[in-house]
Amino acid sequence: MPDDELVDPPNGTSDPDLEHARELFETFGQHKYDKVVAFVDMLGFSVLTEDHRVQPEVLEELQRPGAIEFLTASLEGSNALSEHFIRFHLIIEDAVRDARQRADGSSITFSDCAFYAADRLHSVVDYAVYVMHCSLEARIPVRIGIGCGEFLVVRIKADFGMVNQDHVVQFLGSGVSRAHAADSGIKGLRILLHPSVIPLYKEHWYRDHLGPVPRRYYDRIPLPAAECANRAKVDHEINYIWHPRQDDKYWTAVQDLQDAAAAAFQDHYAATIMAVNRMRQALGRPAFVSRSQREEL
């Protein structure tokens, strides 16, 4: 099939959701290098770089054979910048390893962000949820955007000289831009879906994107109307709510992050708490009561 040729929808289809999906498909199209792409952004990293100096001696431990297991347990002597940086990259590495047990994918990581691209939506959603859960457990705040579109790695090169160094990571495509756009403009620790992803949930020719069986967990839910007026027109997010037996652990993590955050970042956690309770409601669970709310009672 040619790169941009549309597939005919079922005869007589008139469902409004399918009509909307068809419009999105006609807008974004389907191309040879299409992938589903996740963009992971560590929140608050720029503040850490201003508040703390880099610690080469601590970061050097990452290069030592066998050091990974040690670092996951202890980062004694490191400042908050080093600890967040190291833990973030360990989480990404672990998430990529986990995702590749079921399907192939491409990973690019630099500084405080990461991209992951794969052929199927369910593979990328599983990666994103894994990153979110591990980041909460490690008290590393992240926000994730998922988009669908072209993803092409052109060249990755590193050249080290005695004085000069070159580091080149050349990759591009609409999937990269859309995943990044989905991550921008909405507050909170969220997994946000660019409109280019929505047809993957709708049209019959995309059903293999959703996985072999219907999902109870990690489905999409709509954003509240107040958040839909964003530049990327994002109007859905992933319900990353955890299994009931994990409720206490992850809810405590959200509140610990809120308690440790500066006043300028409290809006992220207010949005997170509202989103988590909407996710719980979608699963038929009661809303959590935050520490601050309990103190007011």
N, C-alpha and C positions, 0 to 999 in steps of 0.2 A: 504494500500500500504506500502511495506517495506520502512524504513527510506530513503534509498539511491537509490530507484528505479526511473529511469527516465521515464517521460511520453513522448510518441511518438509525434513528431511535425506533423503538417498537411502534407498530402501526396503531393509530388511534390514541396515542398517549396524550393526555391533557392535564396530568397532574401538575399543579403550579410549581412544585419543587423540581420536577423534571424539566419544565419549561425554563425555570431559572438556571438549572444546570446546563441546559443546551445553550443558553445565552452566554454563560461563562465559557463554555467550550469553544463557541464561535469567536469569543474575544481572545482567549489565550491559546487555543489551538493545540495541536499535538505534533511533536517534532522528533527527529531521529535521536537527538541527544537528551530527550526529556528524562528527568529524574524527579523524585521527591526529595527535597532538601530541607534539612534542619539547620538552623543557626542558633547557637548557644552563646549567651552573653552573660558574663559574670557581673552582677550589679555592684556598684560602689568601688570598683577597682581603682579608678582614677584618684579617689580620695585616699586610698591606701598608699598609692605611690607618692602622694604629697606629704603624708604623715610619717612615712617610714623610708629608710634608706634600703637600697638593694643589699643583699647578703650573698655575695658570690660563694663564700665558703659553705653556706648551707645548701645553696642550689647545686653545688658540685656533687652533693650526695646522690642526686638523681642519676648521675652518670656512672655510679659505682655498681658493679654486678651484685645482685642480691640485696640491694638497698631498698627496693620498692616495698617489701613486706615490713621492713622496719619503719619506713616513713609513714605508712598507713596507721601505725600504732602510736608513734611518738615523733614530735618535731621539737624536741627540747632545744632551747637556745635560739629558736627562730622568732622573728617578729611577725606581726599579723600579715604583712605583705607577703613574706616568704611562705607562711603557712597556707594562706588562701591560694597563692599561685600554685604551690606544689600539690595541694589536695585537689584543686580544680583539674589539673592535668592528669593526676592519677585516676580521677573519676571518669574523665573522657576516655582515657586509655582502656579502663575496665569496661565502659559502656560499649565501645567499639568491639572489643573482644567478645562480649556477650552477644551483640547483634549479629556478628559474623558467624556465630554457631548455627544460625538458621538461614542466613542469606548474605550474599556478598554486598559490600558497600565501600564507598570512598570516604576517607576522613582527612580533614585538613585542620590543624590546630595551631594557633599562634596567639601569643600574649594572653589576653583574658577572654578569648572567644574561640569557637570551633564550628566547623561545618561538617555535616554528615549527609551523604547522598546515596540513595538506593533506588531500586526499580519499583518497589511496592510501598504504598502508604503505611500498611500495618507494620512493616519493618522499621520505618523511620519513627512512627509513633511509639513503638516499643523502646527504641533507642532514647527518645526524648523523655519518656516516662521514667526509664531507668536512671537517666541523668538527673531528673528532678528529684526522685526519691533519694538517691545517693547524696545529692547536694544538700538536701534538707538534713539528712542524718549527719553530715559533716559540718553543718551550719555555714554553708556557702550559698549565698543567694544568687539564683540564676533566673533568667527569663529566656524563653525559647520561641522562635518563630518557625513555622513550617510552610513552605511554598512548593509549587510544582512548576517546572519549566526546564529549560536547557541548563546543563551543567557539564562543562568541559574543562578538564585540566590540561593546560598547554605545556607547561614546563615547571619543574621544581629543581632548583640548582643551589648548591652551596660551594663557595670557593674561598678558602682560607689562605691568605698570604701572611708574610711576616709582619706586615703593617696594615694592608688593606684587606677587607672582607666583603664578599658579595653574597647576599641571601635573596634568592628570587623564588617567589611562589606566584605563578601565573595561572589563574583560573577565572572563568567568567561564565555568564549565561543568565537568562531570565530567572531561573530557579534560585540562583544566588541572590539576586536583587529582591525577589519576592519574599524569600525566607527572612532576609534582613529587614525588609519593610514591615512584615508582620510583627516583628519584635519591637518596632518603634511606635511610641505614642500612647501605649496603654500601660498603666501602672501594675505592679505586682509580680509575684512569682508565678508565672502563667506559661502555658503552652498554647500559642495563638496560631490560628489557621488563616493563611492568606486566601482570598477568594478563588485563586487558581486551584486550590485543593478540593473545593466543594464538589465539583463534578465527579471526583473519584468516589464519592459516597452515593451518587445519584444514578448515573446512567448504567444500563445493563452491561455494556462492554467494558466497564471498569470494575466489575464486582470482584475480580481477583485481587484488587488492591486492598480489600478489607480483611483478608485472611480466610482460613478454611471454615470457620464457624462464626455465627453471630456473637458479638461481644457484649457482655454485661459491663465489664470494666473498660475504661480508657476510650469511651465513645466521645463524640463531640456534643457540646451543648451551646446554645446561643448566648451571646453577650447581652447584658442589659442594654436597653435603648440608649442610655446616657453615654455608653462607651462606644457605640457604633459610629459616631461622627468622627472617625479618624481618617487620616490621609490615605491609608492603604485599603480602606473599606473592609477591614476585618470585622466579621460579625459572629465568629464562632471560636471556641477554644476547646482543648481536650480536657475531658474530665479525668484528671490524673489521680483522683481520690484513691486511697489505698484500701487494701483488704481490711475488714473490721478489726482483725487482731493487731493491726499496725496503727490503729487510731491514736492511741495515747502517745506513741513514740513520735509520730510525725507532727501531730498537733502541738506537742511540747516543743518541737524544733521550730515551728513557725513562731511561737510566742517567745522563745529564746532569742531568735533573730530580731523580733520586734523590740524586745527589751534592750538589746545591745545597740540598736540603730540610733543614729543621731536624729534630732527633731526634723531635719530637712528631708529625711527618708521615711518618716512615719506614714506618709500617704501610700507608699508601696505596700506596707503591711496591712493598712486598713483595706486596701483593694484586694490583697491576698485573702484576708479573712472573709470578706464578702464573697469572693469567688469560691473559696473552699466550701462555704455553707450552701452556696447554690449547687455545687457539685454533690454535696451530701443530700440535698433535697431531691436532686434528680435520681438518686439511688434509693429514695424512700427512707433516709436516715434523718434524725433530728439535728438541728443546728448546734454547733459548738458554742459554748459561752467562753469568751476570752477572759484572761486574767483581769484586765482593766474593767470589764463589765462586772465580773464577780466582786471586785473591790467597791464598785458603786452601789451594789445591792445591799 
